[in-house]
Amino acid sequence: MANSAQARKRARQAVATNARNASLKSTLRTAVKKVRKAIAAGDKAAAAVQLQASQAVIDRIADKRIMHKNTASRTKSRLSQAIKAMA
């Protein structure tokens, strides 16, 4: 356990940060899942709308460095490709 006051404070801060990051990661996964669900349903228009909304979420989380910017870009690209491939 933390022995100094500084280490105790950092431990408290880490708990809060982990909770915040976990919440944002959950939001990210939900946004991506909504796009994939719309793609699976075969509704191209709805999938495009969901993609636009999820791109904002992905970019916001990448800006906060919770997700690497290249991972965010790759995720957006793959979702976009999936929508373009729809008939």
Summary of the structure (lengths in Angstrom):
residues: 87
radius of gyration: 17.4
end to end distance: 57.7
largest distance: 61.8
contacts: 220
relative contact order: 0.12
helix: 84%
strand: 0%
